[in-house]
Amino acid sequence: GSSYGSTGPAHLDPATGRPYGPDFPDISLVDIVSAQRALLQSLDIRHLAAVIGPSYGGFQAFQWAVTFPEFAHGIVPVTTAPKSGEGSKARLDALIARLGTDLNWNGGHYYDRGGVSETLARIRVDTLVSYGIHEHLAPSFPDPAVRRAEIERVAVKWASEFDANSLIVLGRASSRFDIEREMSRIKARVLYVLSRTDKLFPPSIAPDIMAKLKASGVCAEYVEIDSELGHAAPGLDSAKWAPRLAEFMAGLNRPAHT
């Protein structure tokens, strides 16, 4: 369902010869990780040391652990949670409504009408701001106007590559994501990582999630990244938690203790 690598809504439907668009099949996080596992098996990879991912990738790491509990020694879900937040559905509805204001939208069938890249770019600007991009760019672009121009440049580039229908397909899948009731299936060790300044997945959610993991018999550890870069901290401030990740990876072959 993504615009990168896998079949997505912008691909041609062989039955019609036109892009799938809003008619693309509904998918789930289980479908996503099952496709990844099929790819790995086609490459004769039967086991992973760990599944590591931030944000949506963290959803996938958790899903891997409950859907294929024997496939990986460990998982590292980063700036994420084992279920989507309460506002996920509302944000998805707001996204669809915003895209719907574009004159080219046409119910999602916009591919032969010039696309909706300008609206998508504006949406991306707001997303980047919520991730903490102002804090990241401030040292290099101290002038607010110049910094805003750089954010818009990054957003326009992304919008030229991504597809609005893909954003909706992935948003619907994530809005239904919830593995909390399946935590007892997790056999992999867990390193759960959040960022001190992340507004999407704030550290305040960590105690409850860690308690549920440990109550389910999961061997889990928690790390908080001391960063001003919010949701983007795992990548942009990677040095602040890389040693802890290296330690976790090195310990995956040692016996676990719950």
N, C-alpha and C positions, 0 to 999 in steps of 0.2 A: 503493500500500500504506500510505500514511501516513494519519493522522487529520485532516490539514490539506490540503484542496484536492482531492486525487485520490481515486478510488474505493478504499475500504479494506475490511477484514474486517467492519466494523460496518454497511456498506451492505447493502441487500437484494439477494439473488441473484434475478434475474428468473425463474430456473427453478423456484425453490421459494417465493418470497415471504418468505423468512426471511433474517436476516443470514448472510453467508458464513461468518463465524467462522473456525474452523480449516480449513475447506474452501476458503479463499481461495487462488487460484492462486499457485504459487511464483514469485517474481520475482528479478531480479538487478540489479546496478548498471547494467548495459547497458540493461535495460528502463526503469529510472528516467530515465536521461539521454535515452533515445530518446523517451520521453513528453514530456520537457521540450523537446526539439528540435521535436517535432510541434506543440506549443503555440506555440513561437516562429514556426514557419513559417506556422501558421494566422493569425498576427498580421502576416505579411509581413516578419518579421525574419529576415534571411538571414545575418547575421554579428554576432558579439559582440566588444566590445573585450576583455573578460576574463570568466572564470568564477572567482568567488571564494567560498570557503566554509570554515568551521571544522568540525573533527571529521568527522561523517558528510558534511557538505557538502564537506569536503576530499576524501573518497573520490570524490564526484561530480565535483569539479574534475579530478582525475586521470583519471577514466573518460571525461569529455568529451574530454580531450586525445588519448586513444588511439582512441576510437570515432569521433569527428568531428574529425580533426586540422586541418581547414581552417576550422572554424567560428569559432574565437576567436583573437585575436592573443596572448593571454596567459592563464595560469591562476595562481591564488594559493591553493594548498592550505595550510590553517592548522591547527595542532595536530592533525595527521593523519599518514598514511603511504601509500605506494603499494600496500600490502597490509595486510590485517587482522593483528593481533598473534597470537602463538601461543596466548594465553589466550582468544581470542574465542569459540571453540566451547565451552570450559568455562564461560564466563560465560553464554552462551546456555542451556546445559543447566541451570545453576544458577537462571536466571531462570524457566525453564519449571517446574522442580521446586518453586520457591517459590510460583509461582502455583497449582500443583497442590494446595498445602496449603489453599487457600481452599475452604470448603465449597460455595461457589457456582460453582466452576470448571467442573465437568461436562464435562471434556475440551475446554474452550474454548467450549462452547455455554452461556454464562452470561447472555445478554442478557435472557432472561425469568425469571431467577432472582435478580435484584437486583444483578447486576454484581459486579465484584471491585475496586472503587475503593479500598477500605481497604488491601488488600494492595498495589495499585499505588502508593498514596501512600507506603507504607513503603519500597517499592523505590526510589521517586523520592528519598526522603530520603537513602538510602545513595548514590545516584548523585550528588546535589548535593554531598554531603560529599566524595566522591572528586574532584569538579570544583574544590573549593577554596572552597565557599560560606562556611565558617566564617571564613576570612581576609577575605573580602569584607565580611561583615556585622559583624565584630568592632568596627570603629570606631563604627558606629551602634547596635549592640546589645552592649555590653561584658559584660552579665550573661549567663553561659552558658545559664541556663534560659530567659531571654527570647529569646536568639538561637535556641535550639532550637525554641521556639514559632513563631518567624518562619519558620524553615526548614520546619517542618511545615505552616504555613499555605500557603506557596508550593507545597509538594508536593501538598497536598490540592486546590488549585486546578488544578494540572496534571493530576492524576488524574481530575478531573471532566470534562476536555476530551479526554484521550487514551484510547486503546483498547489493552488488553493484547494482543490478537491482532495489532494493528498493530506493537507492539513486537517481537513474535516474528517476524513477516514481515520486518521491516526488519533484525532481528538475524541471521536466516538469510542474507539477501542480503549483509550486511556480512561475515559469517564466511567467506564464499567469495571475497571481494574480493581480487584480486591482479592488478596490471597491470605488475609488474616485468619480465616477459618481453616486454612490448609497448612498453617505453619508447622504442624506436627509432622508433615511429610518432608520437611527440610532435613537433609543429612549433611549437607555441606557446612563447613565453618563459615561464619558471617563476620565481615568487618563492615560495620555500618558507619557511614561518614556524612556529616552535615557541616554546613558553613555557618559561622557565628552570625553573619549578617544577612543570611538568605531569608527573604520574605515569603518565598513560595513554600519552602519546607524548613521552617525555623527550628532551632535547637530545642525549643519547648516541647516538640513532639517526641523527642528521643526517649525520655523516661518511660512513657507508656509503651512505645514500640519495643524497647529493650526488655521490658517486663514481660510482654506477650511472647517474645522470642524465647526467653529463658524458661517461661512457664510451659512452653511447648517442647522443652528439652533440647533447644538449639544452642550450640556453642557459638555465642555471639559476643563481639567486642564493639565498642563505640569510640569514634574519634571525631573531634570537633576541630575544623579548620579555623584558626584565628586569622581571619581575613576581612578586609573592608570591601571585597569584591562580590559579595552577595552570592547569587546563584551561579555565577561564573567562576567562583573561587577554585573549584577542583582543577580546572585546566590552567587558568591564568595565574594562580598562586600554587601551582603543583608542588613546588619545592617545600612548601610548609607541611605537606602530609606524605610526600614520597618516601621518607624513611620509615614511616609506620606501615605503609603499604608493602615496602620491601621486606620488613620484618614479618608481616603477615604471610606473604608469599613463601618466605623461607621456612615458615613453621607449618606449612600445609601437610608435610609428610610426617609430622610428629603426631603422636596419639592425642586425640581431642579429650578435653575435660569439660563437661557441662556444668 
